[in-house]
Amino acid sequence: MDYLVCSALRNHKLKDILFSYDIACQWSIKLNPRLDLYQKELDFRRPGETRLRFMVPKFHLPAHVQACQTDYSLNYNEHVGRMDGEGIERGWDNINPIAASMREMGPGARRDRLDHVLNDMNWVKVTRLGKPFI
C-alpha cells in the first residue's frame, strides 16, 4: 500500500490529502517513518505544506473499536461533507461476475477485458444521468 500511494502521489501539488481506507487506523501508524525509508523520488510529502488525514469509510467503521469510531470518522472531519468513503468499492459488484474468466487470461487480455467492462459501466452511468431509477 505504501508503494502504491507513493507512486500515485509523488508528482502532486496537493496540500491536503485525505485517505479513506478500511484499515486507515492501522496503516497510518508509523507511516511517516516508513516513508522516510523509501527513495526520495517516491516521497510525496512536502514538509510544512502537505497535510495528511486518515479516515475509515462509514460501512467499515462499526467493525472498529470505539476509539477508531471517533478518531477516524468522516462525520467528525472538516471538508468532507457527507462523503461515505466507500465509492471506490461500488464497482466490484459489476466486476465480480467476470473474475473467474479473467484468471486464465494473460496480462494484456486481462487489462483489455477490465477496460471494456469499466468503460461500459461508465457509459451506462453517463447515459442514465437525469433519468429516474426504475
N, C-alpha and C positions, 0 to 999 in steps of 0.2 A: 504494500500500500504506500509506503514511504516513497519508493522509486516512481510509482505511477503519479503521485501528486507532484513530486519534484519535477518530473519530466513535463507534465501538463502546465505547470505554473512558472517554470523558470524564466520565461521571457515576458512575464506580465508586468503591468504597471498599476496593479490594484493596490489600494491602501487598506481595504477592509475585506477580509476573506472569511466566509462562514462555511464550515464543513458540517454537513448533515450526514451522519454516518451511524449505522446501527450500534457500533461499539465505540463511538467517539470518546466516551468517558475513559476507556482503557487506552485507545490509540493515542490520545493526546498526551498521556502521561509520558514524560521524558522525551517528547517529540523533538524539542529543540536540541538536547544533547545528541540525539540520533542524527539529526540533520547536520550537526557540526562535523560528523564523521565522513559525510559524503564529499565528493569533489566540489569545489567552489562553483563550477558552472551548473551544478544541479540545485544549488541553494536558491530558493525562490524568495527568501525573506530579504527585506530591505530594512536594515537596522533603523529604528526610530520612525519608520514610515508604514510598515505593514502590521496590521492588527489581525491576529488570528482568533477566530471564535469557533467553538466546537459545540454542536448540538446533536441530540439523539432524535430521530424522526418520531412523530407522535404515535404511530402504530406500535413501535418497538419500546417506547418509553415505559409503559406499565410493567414490563418484564424486568425492569431495573430496580435497584434498591432505592429507598426514599431519597437519599442524598442526590442520586443521579436525576431523579424526577424533578428536583428543583434546580439543581445546578446546570443541567443540560437541557432544560425545557425550552422549546421555541416560544412558549407562552410568556416567558419572563425575559425575553430578549428584545432589544430595540431593533427597529428597521427590518423586521421580518414579516410584519403584517400578520395574516392568519395562515401563513405557509405551514404545511404539514410535514414537509421534508421527504415525502415518500414518492415524489414524481418520477424519479429515475427507475423505480421498481415497477411502475404500472405497465410497462411494455412486456414484461416477462410472460404474462398470460398469453400474449399473441405468439411468442417465440417458443414456448414450451412444446407445442404440437410438432414442431419441425426438429426438435433437439435430437431425437433418435436417428433420423435420417442423416443428420449432419455428422454423426460420429464417424461414419465411413468416408467422409469427404476429405480431400486434401485441403491445405490452407487457402488456395485460390478459389476453389469451388465453394468452400465454406463462407468465405468473405462475400462472394457473388450472391450466394443464397441469402445471407443476412441482409445485404444491401437491398435485394429485391423485396424481402419481407418488410423491412423497416421503411423503405420508400413507399410501399403500398399502404402501410399503416398511416404514414404522414399524408398521403394523397386522400385517403378516406377521411381522415380527420379534417383536412382543409375543405374538402367538398361538402362536408356536413356542417360546417360552421354556420351558425344562424338558423339552422333547421331544428324543429322540435325533436326531442328524444322520443322514439317510438319503441 
